[in-house]
C-alpha cells in the first residue's frame, strides 16, 4: 500500500509532467516483473527524478503516456532504458575487502594447483556494475598466478545495465575511483596514466581473463557452470524474498562442490540453503559436498 502522502507528484516536483500514484504502482509492477527489483513505497520521488528526462525525450506530457510507450510490444528498447535508469550501481575496487582476503587465502591456492595440473578455474561476478569487482578478482588472481592466461582460467562478469557494462569494458577509471585500492595491488591492476593525468587504465592481462556480458539474473541463464566462486553482492537486496530465494537456489545449482558464494553484507541466505551452503566467513558460503 502506498503511503497517504503519495499524491500527485507533479505539483511537488515538476508542474509540466503529471505523475500519479497509479503510474508509480504500474512502474513498480513492471520493474518487479522484468528485473525482480522491489521498489519501496518511498521510492516515488526517486523514480520520478530518474525517469523524467526520458518522459521529456519522448515528448510525453504525463507518465501514463510514457508507460504506454514503454510497455508497447515494439518499444522494448525503451523498457530496457527504464530498467537501466532505475538500477542502482554502487561499487568500488576492493569493496568489502574481507571477501578478497578469503578469495586469496582460501579459494584460489587450491584452484591454481588444479589449473596447473590441467584443471579449470571459473569465477563469476554477477551484477558486476562498472567492472571494479571482476577487475579486483582478476588482480587478486594474477597476484598469486601471474601466468593465469596461459591456463584454462576465465572470469565471467554480467550485469543488467548496458551502460555500466560499457564502462567496465572500457577499463578506464578516474583517479578518484581507485582510492580504495591498496598500493601493493595497483601494479597488478593499472597501466601508467591513460593520456590525461586524472585517469588510469586496466592492464591487458586482466582484460584477457574477463568476459563481460549482459544478463538479467531472473531470466533463463545461457550458462551452466560449474563455477568455483560466485560474487553476487548487494544485488539480491533489491529483490523480494521469493525472488531472492530462487536466485540463491540457482547459484547453488551451478556451484562446484567446494565452491564459494559471496553475498552482500546486508544480505542473508534463507534456511532452504542450510543443507548445501555452509557459512565459512562474513557473508561467504561454501558448497557442501565431495571436493
RAGIHU-V390079 format. One record per residue. N is the residue number from 1. RES is the residue in one small letter. D_FIRST is the distance of its C-alpha to the first C-alpha in whole Angstrom. Layout:
n;res;d_first
N;RES;D_FIRST
N;RES;D_FIRST
//
This chain:
n;res;d_first
1;x;0
2;x;4
3;x;7
4;x;9
5;x;12
6;x;10
7;x;13
8;x;16
9;x;17
10;x;20
11;x;22
12;x;21
13;x;22
14;x;24
15;x;25
16;x;27
17;x;23
18;x;21
19;x;17
20;x;14
21;x;10
22;x;11
23;x;14
24;x;12
25;x;9
26;x;13
27;x;14
28;x;12
29;x;13
30;x;16
31;x;17
32;x;15
33;x;18
34;x;21
35;x;21
36;x;18
37;x;17
38;x;13
39;x;12
40;x;10
41;x;7
42;x;11
43;x;13
44;x;13
45;x;16
46;x;18
47;x;17
48;x;18
49;x;21
50;x;22
51;x;22
52;x;23
53;x;27
54;x;26
55;x;25
56;x;28
57;x;30
58;x;30
59;x;30
60;x;27
61;x;26
62;x;22
63;x;20
64;x;20
65;x;23
66;x;23
67;x;20
68;x;23
69;x;26
70;x;24
71;x;23
72;x;26
73;x;29
74;x;31
75;x;29
76;x;28
77;x;30
78;x;27
79;x;24
80;x;26
81;x;26
82;x;23
83;x;22
84;x;25
85;x;24
86;x;20
87;x;22
88;x;23
89;x;27
90;x;28
91;x;31
92;x;35
93;x;38
94;x;39
95;x;35
96;x;35
97;x;38
98;x;39
99;x;38
100;x;41
101;x;43
102;x;42
103;x;42
104;x;46
105;x;47
106;x;46
107;x;45
108;x;47
109;x;51
110;x;51
111;x;49
112;x;52
113;x;54
114;x;53
115;x;53
116;x;57
117;x;58
118;x;56
119;x;53
120;x;49
121;x;47
122;x;43
123;x;40
124;x;37
125;x;35
126;x;31
127;x;29
128;x;32
129;x;31
130;x;34
131;x;36
132;x;37
133;x;36
134;x;38
135;x;41
136;x;41
137;x;41
138;x;44
139;x;46
140;x;46
141;x;47
142;x;50
143;x;51
144;x;52
145;x;53
146;x;54
147;x;56
148;x;52
149;x;53
150;x;56
151;x;54
152;x;51
153;x;48
154;x;45
155;x;42
156;x;39
157;x;36
158;x;33
159;x;30
160;x;28
161;x;29
162;x;32
163;x;32
164;x;32
165;x;35
166;x;37
167;x;37
168;x;38
169;x;41
170;x;42
171;x;43
172;x;43
173;x;42
174;x;42
175;x;44
176;x;41
177;x;39
178;x;42
179;x;42
180;x;40
181;x;43
182;x;46
183;x;49
184;x;51
185;x;48
186;x;49
187;x;52
188;x;50
189;x;47
190;x;49
191;x;52
192;x;53
193;x;52
194;x;50
195;x;52
196;x;51
197;x;51
198;x;47
199;x;46
200;x;47
201;x;47
202;x;46
203;x;50
204;x;51
205;x;51
206;x;47
207;x;46
208;x;48
209;x;46
210;x;43
211;x;42
212;x;38
213;x;36
214;x;33
215;x;31
216;x;27
217;x;27
218;x;25
219;x;27
220;x;31
221;x;33
222;x;36
223;x;38
224;x;39
225;x;40
226;x;41
227;x;40
228;x;42
229;x;39
230;x;35
231;x;34
232;x;30
233;x;29
234;x;25
235;x;24
236;x;22
237;x;20
238;x;18
239;x;17
240;x;15
241;x;18
242;x;19
243;x;20
244;x;21
245;x;23
246;x;25
247;x;26
248;x;28
249;x;29
250;x;31
251;x;32
252;x;34
253;x;35
254;x;37
255;x;38
256;x;42
257;x;43
258;x;43
259;x;41
260;x;38
261;x;34
262;x;33
263;x;30
264;x;28
265;x;28
266;x;25
267;x;24
268;x;25
269;x;27
270;x;26
271;x;28
272;x;29
273;x;31
274;x;33
275;x;36
276;x;36
277;x;35
278;x;37
279;x;36
280;x;39
281;x;38
282;x;35
283;x;32
284;x;35
285;x;35
286;x;38
287;x;39
288;x;41
289;x;44
290;x;47
291;x;48
//
